[in-house]
Amino acid sequence: MIGYRVKSLREEKKMSISELSAKSGVAKSYISSLERNLQTNPTILVLEKIARILCIKVDALLNEQADKGMDEEWMEIMHDVMGSGISKEEMREFIQDRK
């Protein structure tokens, strides 16, 4: 269930509902209803807003297995790599050279 995933991921980030609401722009009451499975059909826009703040893809909210491969530290590393100006091709070459 999407609400369970939102709550679980929010708690993993040690974030309150109020904090998620303020950062995402989604009403606190809506997030609460979603987490308690009272709201079971959120729009893709709402999911995108929540996923962005939780630093995950929307797929991770829809499918528990989608988020298993990338922990927070890897996400930070990848953001650093992307911000460094290294192209995807350069990164692929680097990885191939390390194998």
DRENFILUM-849624 format. One record per residue: residue in three letters; x, y, z of N, C-alpha, C in turn. Coordinates in steps of 0.2 Angstrom, whole numbers, plus 2048, in hexadecimal, padded with zeros to 3 digits. Layout:
alaXYZXYZXYZ
...
# end
This chain:
met8047FA800800800800804806800
ile80280B7FC8068117FB807815802
gly80281580680281980C807816811
tyr80780F81180C80C81581380E813
arg81480E80D81B81080A81D81780C
val81881B80B81982280D81C823814
lys81882081881982081F82081D821
ser82181781E82781482082D81881D
leu82D81A81783381E814833825818
arg82E82881A82E82E81E83282D824
glu83082882883382682E83A82482E
glu83C82182884381F827847826827
lys84482B82484883182384783682A
lys84483382F84383683583F83D834
met83A83D83083684382E82F842831
ser82D847834826848836821849830
ile81B84783181684982C81685082B
ser81685483081685C82F81C85E82B
glu82285B82C82885D82882785B820
leu82485581F82385281881E857815
ser81985981981485D816817864814
ala81B86781881D86D81782286D811
lys82686881082B86880B828866804
ser82386180582085F7FE81A8637FC
gly81786780081186B7FE80B8677FE
val80B86180180585D80280285E809
ala7FC85F8097F98608107FA85A815
lys7FB85D81B7FD8588207F7853821
ser7F18558217EB8518227EB84C81C
tyr7ED84E8167ED8498107F2844811
ile7F88468137FE8418157FC83C81A
ser7F983F81F7F683A8257F1835823
ser7EC83881F7E783381C7EA82E817
leu7EF8308137F282B80F7F6826813
glu7FA8288187FD82381C7F981E820
arg7F38218227EE81C8257EA819820
asn7EB81981A7E78168157E0818814
leu7DF81E8167D88218157D782480E
gln7DD82680C7DE8298057E2824801
thr7DF8207FD7E281B7F97E481C7F2
asn7E28227EF7E38237E87E682A7E7
pro7EC82B7E97EF8327E97F18337E1
thr7F18397DF7F383B7D87FA83A7D8
ile7FC83A7D18038397D080783F7D2
leu8048457D280784B7D480984B7DB
val8048487DF8058487E780B8437E8
leu80B83D7E48108387E581783B7E3
glu81783F7DE81D8427DC8208477E1
lys81C84B7E481E8507E982184C7EF
ile81D8477F181F8437F78268407F5
ala82683C7F082C8397EE83283D7ED
arg8318437EB8378487EA83A8497F1
ile83684B7F683884C7FC83B846800
leu8398407FE83C83A8018428387FD
cys84483B7F884983A7F48498337F1
ile8438317EE84282B7EB83E82C7E5
lys83D8277E18398277DB8328257DD
val82D8277D98268267DA82581E7DA
asp82981B7D68298137D682A8107DD
ala82E8137E182F8117E88298117EC
leu8258167EB81F8177EF8198117EC
leu81A8107E681580B7E38178047E4
asn81E8037E48217FC7E48267FC7E9
glu8257F87EF82A7F87F48317F67F1
gln8327F17EC8387EF7EA83C7F47E6
ala8387F97E483C7FE7DF8418027E3
asp8418037E98458077ED84B8037F0
lys84B7FD7F08507F97F38577FA7F2
gly8597FC7EB8607FC7E98638037EB
met8608087ED86480E7EE8628117F5
asp8678117F986681480086881B7FF
glu86781F80586882680586F828804
glu87482480687B82680587C8267FD
trp87A8207FA87B8207F38788257EF
met8728277F186E82D7EE8738337EF
glu8768357F487A83A7F588083A7F1
ile8838347F08898337EC8878357E5
met8818327E387F8337DC87D83A7DA
his87B83E7DF8798457DE8808497DE
asp8858477E288B84A7E188F8497DA
val88E8437D88918417D188D8457CC
met8878457CC8838497C78858507C7
gly8868537CD88885A7CE88F85C7CC
ser8938577CB89A8587CA89C8597C2
gly8978587BE8988597B789A8537B3
ile89A84D7B789C8477B38968447AF
ser8988437A98928407A58918397A6
lys88B8377A48898307A588E82B7A2
glu89082D79C89582979889C82879C
glu89E82E79F8A482E7A38A382A7A9
met89E82A7AC89C8267B289C81E7B0
arg89981D7AA8998167A88A08137A6
glu8A48177A38AB8167A28AF8147A8
phe8AE8197AD8B18187B48AF8117B7
ile8A98107B78A78097BA8A98037B6
gln8A98047AF8AC7FE7AB8B47FD7AD
asp8B78037AD8BF8027AF8C07FF7B6
arg8BB8007BA8BC7FD7C18BA7F67C1
lys8B77F37BC8B57EC7BC8BB7E77BB
# end
